[in-house]
Amino acid sequence: MEARQQRIIATLLLLTATLFVTAAPAVAHLHPVILLPGYSCSQFDARLTDEYEPPTPACGVRKQGPGWFRLWENYTELQEDPTLLPCYQDQLRLVYDHTAGDYRNVPGVETRVVSFGTTRSFRFDDPVQKNVCMARLVEALEGVGYKEGSNLFGAPYDFRYAPAAPGVAARAFAGFREMNGNKPVIIVTHSFGGDYAMEFLNQSPLPWRRRYVKHFVMLCGSTGGSPVIMQAVASTMGSPPPPTTLRGSVLSLGNRSFEIIPFFLPSPKVFGDTPLVITRAKNYSAENMPEFLATVGFSDEEIARYRTRALPLTLNFRAPLVPMTCISGIGVPTIYRLVYWDGNFTDKPQVVNGDGDGVINVENAMALERAVGGDPAQPYFKSVLMPNTTHNGMISDDSTLRAVVNEILKANQATF
């Protein structure tokens, strides 16, 4: 993936500096908002070159022309021609370049993020996605005076990639570090978008972030991972049946080629040595994750990449040192432990639930509050727990949206 396609926040800051001065007087008091959506909520295009080797002849048909086509997510085309599914799945894969020490597209596949700088990338032709991504939050912000392209912007990104530890090659993430802009902005994220934004801030110079970031609003932050991901990676043992939908192949997180998969695994900083996967012979926690990964079929090389790329970040999430509000859902049964009593990880496990938003555990919110709110250098931190609020409900339920928008308006008015 080319770095110019991933100038997520940095380019938008330059964009807001240029465009905000033209905003209508009625909304001139509003600081620009940049939205980063959650996992799978950014669309991107692809084109194939002669270097691409399709798994079947049908998958190479697009090589007849040089044009771009929608790779993620082309709901309409797949509805019309389901036989294209294996092609899309193959073209979504990543490969690890040992020479560069970084992840790349499959040879012969070029990609670009759709509608960079706008929120149009969050609006899918699949009607189900309206309540999963940020479309309804966009509408709610427009209802209080925000306007697309004037003071409301989107930062779509290729969600297959992940931030990497400092000093580790990560070309897809490097574009975050090219910075500019004049008007302080409010960064609003959902789910994994928050992890991406927080790491961007932490790897940016402190004087810059304090000058150009008015507030950071994190919704349902997934910092620290989730035990449910252990079920997803375990389910890829052996030869499981292939997913029947493109969304299923991605949302199952069973695609081990994605750089993001290890980043989602539970962090020892959040879950410690608490057993998360239980078998008759052995229990597995966040602290002995490498052993679990070996048990479910990860290679030594894959485990080494987990240790060097993902683990340092999940162990070291920290205060971004800009004003921050963290809003989390609670009161919804959320997977906390998985029981594979006979040690057969291809079976469906027994589930022990804890508290959370149905996806992210309440432990994540508490750990973030301790790490961020407990830092004396953090200028402002507020944690809001929303009872009976699901992960997707945070950005789709009317009552919750009103509360979220209210926090964004408060951030506009704050003087810290």
C-alpha positions in Angstrom: 0.0 0.0 0.0 1.4 3.4 -1.0 2.1 5.8 1.8 0.4 8.7 -0.1 -2.9 6.7 0.4 -2.4 6.7 4.1 -1.8 10.4 5.0 -4.8 10.0 7.2 -4.8 12.7 9.9 -1.8 14.7 8.7 -3.2 15.5 5.2 -6.6 16.3 6.7 -5.1 18.8 9.1 -3.7 20.7 6.1 -7.1 20.3 4.5 -9.0 21.7 7.4 -6.5 24.6 7.7 -7.4 25.6 4.1 -11.1 25.0 4.1 -12.3 26.0 7.5 -11.8 29.7 6.8 -14.6 29.4 4.2 -17.1 27.9 6.6 -20.4 29.7 7.0 -20.7 32.1 9.9 -23.4 29.9 11.5 -20.9 27.1 12.1 -17.7 29.1 12.3 -17.6 28.5 16.1 -17.3 24.8 15.6 -13.8 23.2 15.5 -13.3 20.9 12.5 -14.0 17.3 13.2 -12.0 14.4 11.7 -13.7 11.0 11.9 -11.8 7.7 12.0 -14.1 4.7 11.6 -13.7 1.2 13.0 -12.4 -2.0 11.5 -13.8 -2.8 8.0 -15.5 0.6 7.7 -13.2 2.2 5.1 -13.6 1.4 1.5 -10.8 0.9 -0.9 -10.2 0.3 -4.6 -7.8 -2.0 -6.4 -6.3 -2.5 -9.9 -4.4 -5.4 -11.2 -1.1 -5.4 -13.1 0.5 -8.1 -15.2 2.4 -9.3 -12.1 -0.9 -10.6 -10.5 -1.2 -14.4 -10.6 -4.9 -15.2 -10.1 -6.0 -18.3 -8.3 -8.4 -19.1 -11.1 -8.5 -17.7 -14.7 -11.8 -15.9 -13.9 -10.0 -13.8 -11.3 -7.7 -12.3 -13.9 -10.4 -11.0 -16.2 -9.9 -7.4 -14.9 -6.3 -7.5 -16.2 -7.9 -6.7 -19.6 -8.1 -3.1 -18.5 -6.0 -0.8 -16.3 -8.9 0.7 -14.4 -9.7 0.8 -10.7 -12.5 -1.3 -9.2 -14.0 -1.5 -5.8 -12.2 -4.2 -3.8 -13.7 -3.5 -0.4 -16.6 -3.7 -0.2 -18.3 -4.2 -3.5 -21.7 -5.5 -2.1 -23.6 -4.8 -5.4 -21.2 -6.7 -7.7 -20.9 -9.7 -5.4 -24.7 -9.8 -5.2 -24.9 -9.9 -9.0 -22.0 -12.4 -9.4 -21.2 -14.5 -6.3 -18.5 -16.4 -8.3 -16.2 -13.4 -7.9 -15.9 -14.1 -4.1 -12.7 -16.2 -4.3 -11.1 -13.5 -6.5 -11.9 -10.7 -4.0 -10.7 -12.8 -1.1 -7.4 -13.5 -2.9 -6.9 -9.9 -3.8 -7.5 -8.8 -0.2 -4.6 -10.9 1.1 -1.4 -9.3 2.4 2.1 -10.8 2.1 5.1 -10.2 4.4 8.1 -8.8 2.6 11.1 -10.2 4.5 13.6 -7.9 2.7 11.7 -4.7 3.7 10.5 -6.2 7.0 6.9 -5.0 6.3 3.6 -6.0 4.9 2.5 -5.5 1.3 -0.4 -6.3 -1.1 -0.2 -9.5 -3.1 2.1 -8.9 -6.0 0.3 -7.3 -8.9 -2.5 -5.8 -6.7 -2.4 -2.0 -6.2 -4.9 -0.4 -3.7 -6.1 3.1 -2.8 -8.5 4.4 -0.2 -11.8 5.7 -1.5 -12.9 9.3 -1.0 -10.0 10.3 1.3 -10.8 13.4 3.3 -14.5 12.9 3.2 -17.0 10.8 5.1 -18.4 9.2 1.9 -16.1 6.2 2.4 -18.2 5.3 5.5 -21.4 5.1 3.5 -21.7 1.6 2.0 -24.2 0.4 -0.7 -24.9 -2.5 1.8 -27.8 -1.1 3.9 -26.7 -3.1 6.9 -23.6 -1.0 7.2 -25.4 2.2 8.0 -25.6 1.1 11.7 -22.2 -0.5 11.8 -20.0 2.3 10.5 -20.3 6.1 11.1 -23.1 7.1 8.7 -25.5 7.9 11.4 -23.0 9.8 13.4 -22.2 11.9 10.3 -26.0 12.7 10.1 -26.1 13.6 13.8 -23.2 16.0 13.5 -24.7 17.6 10.4 -27.8 18.2 12.5 -25.9 20.5 14.9 -24.2 22.5 12.2 -21.3 20.5 10.8 -21.0 20.4 7.1 -19.1 17.9 4.9 -16.0 19.4 3.4 -16.2 22.6 5.5 -15.7 21.5 9.0 -16.4 17.7 8.8 -13.9 15.4 7.3 -13.2 11.6 7.2 -10.0 9.7 7.5 -10.6 6.3 5.8 -7.7 3.9 6.0 -6.7 0.4 4.9 -7.8 -1.6 7.9 -5.8 -4.7 7.0 -2.7 -2.9 8.3 -1.8 -2.0 11.8 0.5 0.4 13.7 3.9 -1.1 14.4 6.2 -0.6 17.3 8.6 2.4 17.0 11.6 1.4 14.9 9.7 -1.3 13.1 9.0 -0.8 9.4 5.4 0.2 8.7 5.0 2.0 5.4 1.2 2.0 5.7 1.4 3.9 9.0 4.2 6.2 8.1 1.9 8.7 6.3 0.4 9.6 9.7 3.6 11.4 10.6 3.6 14.0 7.9 2.0 16.9 9.7 0.6 20.3 8.9 -2.4 22.6 9.7 -3.4 25.7 11.6 -6.9 25.1 13.1 -7.0 22.8 16.1 -9.2 19.8 15.3 -11.4 17.4 17.2 -10.5 13.8 16.4 -13.5 11.4 16.8 -12.9 7.7 16.5 -14.8 4.4 16.8 -13.4 1.0 17.8 -10.1 0.3 16.1 -10.0 3.8 14.7 -9.2 4.9 18.2 -6.1 2.7 18.5 -4.8 3.9 15.2 -5.3 7.6 16.1 -3.8 7.2 19.6 -0.7 5.6 18.2 -0.4 8.3 15.6 -0.6 10.9 18.4 1.9 9.1 20.5 4.4 8.9 17.7 4.0 12.6 16.8 6.0 15.5 18.4 4.3 16.7 21.6 4.4 20.4 20.7 2.7 19.6 17.4 -0.1 17.5 18.8 -0.8 20.0 21.6 -1.1 22.8 19.1 -3.2 21.1 16.4 -5.4 18.7 18.3 -8.2 20.4 20.2 -9.7 17.2 21.6 -9.6 13.4 21.1 -12.9 11.7 21.5 -12.6 7.9 21.6 -15.8 5.8 21.2 -15.6 2.1 22.2 -11.8 2.0 22.1 -10.5 -1.5 21.6 -7.1 -0.7 23.2 -5.8 -3.9 24.8 -7.5 -6.3 22.4 -10.3 -8.8 23.1 -10.6 -12.5 24.1 -13.0 -13.1 21.2 -10.0 -12.8 18.8 -8.5 -15.9 20.4 -11.6 -17.8 19.2 -11.3 -16.3 15.7 -7.6 -17.4 15.3 -8.3 -20.8 16.8 -11.1 -21.4 14.3 -8.5 -21.3 11.5 -6.9 -24.5 12.7 -6.9 -27.4 10.2 -9.0 -26.8 7.1 -12.1 -25.0 8.1 -14.8 -24.4 5.4 -14.1 -21.1 3.5 -16.3 -18.2 4.3 -19.3 -17.8 2.1 -19.2 -14.0 2.0 -16.5 -11.5 1.6 -17.5 -9.7 4.8 -17.5 -13.1 6.6 -13.9 -13.7 5.5 -12.8 -10.3 6.9 -15.0 -9.9 10.0 -14.2 -13.4 11.2 -10.6 -12.2 11.5 -9.6 -15.6 10.3 -7.5 -14.1 7.6 -4.0 -14.5 9.1 -2.4 -12.6 6.3 -3.7 -9.3 7.7 -1.2 -7.4 9.8 -4.0 -6.3 12.1 -4.8 -9.8 13.5 -2.0 -10.0 16.2 -2.7 -6.4 17.2 -6.3 -7.4 18.2 -5.1 -10.1 20.6 -5.6 -9.5 24.4 -2.9 -7.5 26.0 -1.1 -8.6 29.2 -1.4 -5.0 30.3 -5.2 -5.4 30.4 -5.9 -9.0 31.1 -2.7 -10.1 32.9 -2.5 -13.8 33.7 -6.2 -14.4 33.9 -7.1 -17.6 32.0 -8.9 -16.6 28.8 -8.9 -19.9 27.1 -9.5 -23.0 29.2 -8.8 -26.6 28.3 -8.5 -29.8 30.4 -4.8 -29.9 29.9 -3.8 -26.2 30.0 -5.1 -22.7 30.3 -4.0 -19.8 28.2 -3.8 -16.1 29.2 -2.6 -12.9 27.6 0.8 -13.5 29.3 1.4 -16.9 27.6 -0.1 -15.8 24.2 2.9 -17.1 22.2 2.2 -20.6 23.5 -1.4 -20.3 22.6 -0.6 -19.1 19.1 1.8 -22.1 18.6 -1.0 -24.5 19.8 -3.4 -23.1 17.2 -1.0 -23.4 14.4 0.9 -20.2 14.1 4.4 -20.6 12.7 7.5 -19.5 14.6 7.9 -16.6 12.1 4.3 -15.5 12.7 4.8 -15.6 16.5 8.1 -13.7 16.2 6.2 -10.9 14.3 3.6 -10.9 17.1 6.4 -10.4 19.6 8.2 -7.6 17.7 5.4 -5.7 16.0 2.1 -6.1 18.0 3.1 -6.9 21.6 5.2 -3.8 22.3 2.3 -1.6 21.4 -0.3 -3.5 23.3 2.0 -3.4 26.3 2.8 0.3 26.0 -0.5 2.1 25.2 -0.3 5.4 27.0 -1.7 8.9 27.3 -1.7 10.9 24.1 -1.1 14.0 26.1 -4.0 15.9 24.4 -7.4 16.6 26.0 -9.3 13.3 25.7 -12.8 11.9 26.3 -13.3 8.1 26.3 -16.8 6.8 25.9 -17.5 3.1 26.4 -20.5 0.9 26.4 -21.3 -1.4 29.4 -24.1 -3.6 30.6 -24.0 -6.0 27.6 -22.8 -9.6 27.8 -19.3 -9.7 26.3 -17.1 -12.8 25.8 -14.4 -13.0 28.5 -13.4 -16.7 28.6 -13.6 -19.5 26.1 -13.7 -23.2 27.2 -12.4 -25.9 24.8 -12.4 -28.6 27.4 -11.2 -31.4 25.1 -8.6 -29.1 23.5 -10.3 -29.2 20.1 -10.1 -25.7 18.9 -12.1 -26.4 15.7 -15.2 -26.9 17.9 -17.4 -24.1 19.0 -16.3 -23.2 22.6 -18.4 -22.7 25.7 -18.5 -19.0 26.4 -18.2 -17.3 29.8 -19.4 -13.7 29.5 -18.3 -10.6 31.4 -19.3 -7.0 31.1 -18.8 -4.7 28.2 -20.4 -3.6 24.9 -20.8 -7.0 23.4 -17.4 -6.7 21.7 -15.0 -4.8 23.9 -14.7 -5.7 27.6 -15.1 -3.2 30.4 -11.6 -4.1 31.5 -10.3 -2.3 28.4 -12.0 0.9 29.5 -10.7 0.6 33.0 -7.2 -0.1 31.8 -7.2 2.9 29.5 -8.5 5.1 32.3 -5.6 3.9 34.6 -3.0 4.4 31.9 -4.2 7.7 30.4 -6.1 9.3 33.3 -3.4 8.4 35.7 -0.7 10.2 33.8 0.0 13.6 35.4 1.2 15.0 32.1 -2.2 14.3 30.5 -3.9 17.8 30.3 -7.5 16.5 30.6 -9.1 13.0 30.6 -12.8 12.1 31.0 -14.2 8.6 31.0 -17.9 8.1 30.3 -19.6 4.7 30.7 -22.9 4.3 28.7 -25.2 1.7 30.3 -26.8 -0.9 28.1 -24.9 0.4 25.0 -23.6 -2.0 22.4 -20.5 -1.6 20.3 -22.5 -0.6 17.2 -25.2 1.1 19.2 -22.7 3.7 20.3 -22.8 5.2 16.7 -26.3 4.2 15.7 -28.8 4.5 18.6 -30.6 7.8 18.7 -30.2 8.4 22.5 -26.5 7.4 22.5 -25.8 9.6 19.4 -27.3 12.6 21.2 -24.9 11.9 24.2 -21.9 11.5 21.9 -22.7 14.7 19.9 -23.1 16.5 23.2 -19.6 15.5 24.3 -18.2 16.7 21.0 -20.0 20.1 21.5 -18.5 20.3 25.0 -15.1 19.7 23.5 -15.6 22.6 21.2 -16.3 25.0 24.1 -13.6 23.7 26.4 -10.8 26.2 27.3 -8.2 23.6 28.4 
